[in-house]
Amino acid sequence: MKAAKYTALVIILTCAFNLPCPVSAHSFADEMMATSQLNLMPVPASLQTQTGRLPITSSFSVLVKNYADDRLRSGIARMLRRLAGRTVLTFPAELATDESAATLVVQCDRAGEAVPSLGENESYRLDVTDKQARLSAPTVVGALRGLETFLQLVQGDRVGFYLPGIKIQDQPRFPWRGLLIDVGRHYEPMEVLKRNLDAMAAVKLNVFHWHLTEDQGFRVESKRLPKLHTLGSDGLFYTQDQVREIIAYARERGIRVMPEFDIPGHSTSWLVAYPEMGSAPGPYKIERGAGIFEPALDPTREQTYKFLDAFLGEMAALFPDAYMHIGGDENEGKQWDRNPQIQAFMKAKGIKDNHALQAYFNQRILKILQKHGKKMIGWEEILHPDLPKDAVIHSWRGPASLAEAAKKGYDGILSAGYYIDLIFPASQHYLADPIPPNSTLTTAEAKHILGGEATMWGEWVSPETIDSRIWPRTAAVAERLWSPRNVTDIDDMYRRLPVISRQLEELGLTHEKNYDMLLRRLAASENSGPLRMLASIIEPVKEYRRYQVRPQTMLSPLTGLVDAARPDSEAARQFASNVDAFLSDAPRFALYRPNLEHTLAEWQTAGRALGPMIDRSAALQEARPLANNLSAIAEAGLEAMSYLSARDAATTEWRNEQLAKLDEAAKPKAALEFVVITSVRKLVIAAVELPQLRTITPAEWKKRVTTQATARP
Amino acid sequence: MKAAKYTALVIILTCAFNLPCPVSAHSFADEMMATSQLNLMPVPASLQTQTGRLPITSSFSVLVKNYADDRLRSGIARMLRRLAGRTVLTFPAELATDESAATLVVQCDRAGEAVPSLGENESYRLDVTDKQARLSAPTVVGALRGLETFLQLVQGDRVGFYLPGIKIQDQPRFPWRGLLIDVGRHYEPMEVLKRNLDAMAAVKLNVFHWHLTEDQGFRVESKRLPKLHTLGSDGLFYTQDQVREIIAYARERGIRVMPEFDIPGHSTSWLVAYPEMGSAPGPYKIERGAGIFEPALDPTREQTYKFLDAFLGEMAALFPDAYMHIGGDENEGKQWDRNPQIQAFMKAKGIKDNHALQAYFNQRILKILQKHGKKMIGWEEILHPDLPKDAVIHSWRGPASLAEAAKKGYDGILSAGYYIDLIFPASQHYLADPIPPNSTLTTAEAKHILGGEATMWGEWVSPETIDSRIWPRTAAVAERLWSPRNVTDIDDMYRRLPVISRQLEELGLTHEKNYDMLLRRLAASENSGPLRMLASIIEPVKEYRRYQVRPQTMLSPLTGLVDAARPDSEAARQFASNVDAFLSDAPRFALYRPNLEHTLAEWQTAGRALGPMIDRSAALQEARPLANNLSAIAEAGLEAMSYLSARDAATTEWRNEQLAKLDEAAKPKAALEFVVITSVRKLVIAAVELPQLRTITPAEWKKRVTTQATARP
């Protein structure tokens, strides 16, 4: 069923990209079925399966042809290490010298850009037959992308590991595919950044947007203005050597490193060191809260620009990327409003409002950046009639505002829809498109849309939890930005996502393993089973509600149940799908019945077991109402199932009682919410709607049940 | 039951150390029962519980009295971060200033040694009442030790987190308590070393023995002789800056860093760079195998000593520790035997054998080290009548040879019994004592026994698996070396070990979380349940058998089932204990019956489920015979249980058939072996021995069963 879906997609892609179409869809689908399912993410621009399979044995060898350099050889060595780790095979220590005997031949034409750049050619071809795999690419970066595809193609069965026969021609849809990591609010150690760079490379992302300064922390060493990092960072900053180490590490993987220095707002930590640059007298303290704060640089004084020239000049020399991000977001200008000098300046210059004042500031900064050889990029607040056209717009509002900027001639990238810190499911991010199907942009205008970036804002992530907030969902964003626009099958994305997620673990990512660890710690026990059951169907509250309902500071531990729980519950998705199948099977109600009963019984058992566990664990006290809710949800579901199985209609009193319990359970507690309520509501409503099945078709009946279940007061 | 055991221990300790004894054992035991169980490891020199409990709330604050420095403040900050993480509480950002309001008062007298040293005073007192905790120590290092005890005392229940009232007076039994990590055979990244230093500090170990050179790798940068690390390390070495970083990190935690440069054998990687220092002409290649190899430095040429003087002099300046380890082990002298020049030298100098030649070499090295201000330590092979008394002996043969050296006046440390790479259970290491109860050493001689070191030899560990080979078992070694000699209750050690193990996860240790990760990877599935069940009752083969039965090289991936499986199976220990209790309950056979039946049924189910899983996973092919064995073991156990439950004697034919199946299952496969065979043999033999219960007592019967079950052909 799912293989067929993927096959269909493959056919569309293959044909769409003018590659040789399979002779007939039928024979092609048969072939796909005969071989294994493909788990590529992002889906390549075009692919075509071939007969046969290439075995991976301990004699696996790689030959490098034409151009080769250390970056390519390191990339091959990393690929081999992962391949060996996954297959538990010991490969030859040296590269092959006999082309005909090599398992994989890698053929590059040239190094690619010395500094990874927006224009980098990332394309590659990969041709796998039962004899050999051949990877060719114009640049080393393209070859690195192809090596990731190679690893994703590896399959195994009782006979051994192999690659299916396949022909791939691949290149990205967008040239700018980024991940922002905010290290300002919470510092992240070097190894966190490195393993996330590895993960980015695995899904072909190519821009690490390093959000280095925030109200809550100034994270980069400045040799010219050392008070910035010494006073603004609690000692948690990256030395310039470390910055160079990250840049080199990213370059090895064909990833650009674009720094962000957020000004004129979001700058409290700068002003701790240099209060004289602020718009209010100070003194300033490192911010410990979350939210939008007032401190802003004073855009009316020449010393501010002298200071920024010194600092940004130093950073321009440190970071080789062509772009420098100046933030520019969320400056509400309250300090400006209250500063008579600033008000006088505006009056004298005829600057009519704060937005115009910030535009004045941005133009000054643009000149500084140009002097230091950098292109300016900023959040979309920087957009202003006076903004020169060579500034780049970073949209957090949406594709519409991005399109508007593009029509005015500005390059832009999209982050609206990719705010992974807001805990929305991958499916939601997956469908956000920088150039949506209804776009009215001309081809020339559309060229201004460079791509997008997932944004890992740092309020509520620690080194222990950040991976689980980024991965695996960001792989879906990566696919959106790399793959053809028509790759939008959510079910197939969710089929592939866990496979990719497990492969990310090979790179040291902790999104999976720290889940159990945090639960063990909370349960104060090795046997965290019931807690794991609860955690599997709850998610942190969405958007910015966490801080509202469970306030913490930047110094708070991020080790609560809300931190262990993850976005995008797979268990809930599976349950919802099974409930839908079960209700579609009306009036028989046999499909998935044992599965649903088993699941609900497990919840019931877990709900009961949680009480004593919570009694023993002080850290779980806030979970007690959730444990009670879990029991109530399970009981409502089990009772509904028993009505439906017996084809015995429930009463409206019973329904009302159950719905009331479910409404209570639906209220967030401890900044967590159940994500199975709607599914259980469906079961409850179905139980009372049973008699309707006599008068309407099962399909109509299911629709009626669903409508009622999803209607909220 | 177990609390009572611990209580008894506490009373012994308390009285033994001349602290005020509890008024009566009875009231004291009652008090222990009333409060919670203590999970301290190592057990302090003396402790006494007090009434009351000190609550840990979000107003938890620390005040520092008398002496304070950055090291102490950092230690307190680390303690607070872990306490916050465990309790999910946000504490005040600043240290307290009002002594009476502070939750914890830390009072130090002085900094302690500038460079952590053997003579460091590590003692502390900790007094916890319902009002306040007071930690006092002569040195900052003592305070750091006390802060670890403080964290281990934290308990929680539905009311909240707290510390039980307690008085502790603590100091180590031995001043040298080390962990050797061999980074020569497999390089370990900085973060692996750092998190292991954190774990060492958590269990009060104080020497990091950094085994930096091996046949398989030369891991430290030499600026004087850079070919050593550039040619001898595959690019995997520590820069001198990184060495300094590790030394500083260890010092922060009161841990010495003693380097080892293993000579004259184990030196292949040196000779890759400098073949002219070898005893055979070369050329040499970095060794990829495991075992004892022939290359050895040439001890007869002056250039060798000039070379070593330059290198060891450079290292003496880099490593501030007073001791330098020169290895000296496992040089079989085969290259010496074959080198005519060396033979001529020996003849000319009257050196009668290779041992004497190595003694000559060691004396030369000793002089070099003395010149550079270092004390020499080496493996016990260096012991020779000519060895000066200020050399230290590191014993891998056992306490007897150590005692012998002590009687001759040599200081020594023990590693025999602490070879954690050999996969023996913690209980075995736990009972190995540097000065065993039967020791005949005088008090003065015993003072030469400085302590011991657990040795993490690096043949079969990767960054992914090394933590699981070190922890939690090394915590038991740490207790042996710190706690009073009479702390030897294995059951109580195993009761506390999982608690300590979980706490180590707070420091980033991966011994627990990488287990599931490796199983997921092998299963190629999120649902690794059946594989986990199998892995829970198998262990890697012991001693040096792994390499014999499943040869690999240093370039092989360490991601097989043997790498995921861990030493010291808790499930097997639990099963054995339950089987014993069940058989002791003869002829009723009720005790633990449901538990045993459930466990055996789970094994049976897992055995069946493994087949299809193995069909899908190429990496699990070597596990297939184990899966079949698992089913056979489960069936033998279940059938035996059903005979016993029905009090229906089995036939000898049946028994022979089962024992044959178990003998087959007992054979190692994939370098793994079941550790539940003896327990299942007991059940099988019990089933056939049932009629004997008519003629002998249940106790005699159980002994008879046990004797037969443990007798091996």
Interface residues (C-beta under 8 A of the other chain):
Chain A: R81 A84 G85 R86 T87 V88 L89 T90 F91 A93 G156 D157 R158 V159 G160 F161 E191 R288 P498 R502 E505 E506 T510 E512 K513 N514 D516 M517 R520 R521 L522 A524 E526 Q552 T553 L555 S556 P557 T559 G560 I614 D615 R616 S617 A618 A619 Q621
Chain B: R81 A84 G85 R86 T87 V88 L89 T90 F91 A93 G156 D157 R158 V159 G160 F161 E191 R288 P498 R502 E505 E506 T510 E512 K513 N514 D516 M517 R520 R521 L522 A524 E526 Q552 T553 L555 S556 P557 T559 G560 I614 D615 R616 S617 A618 A619 Q621
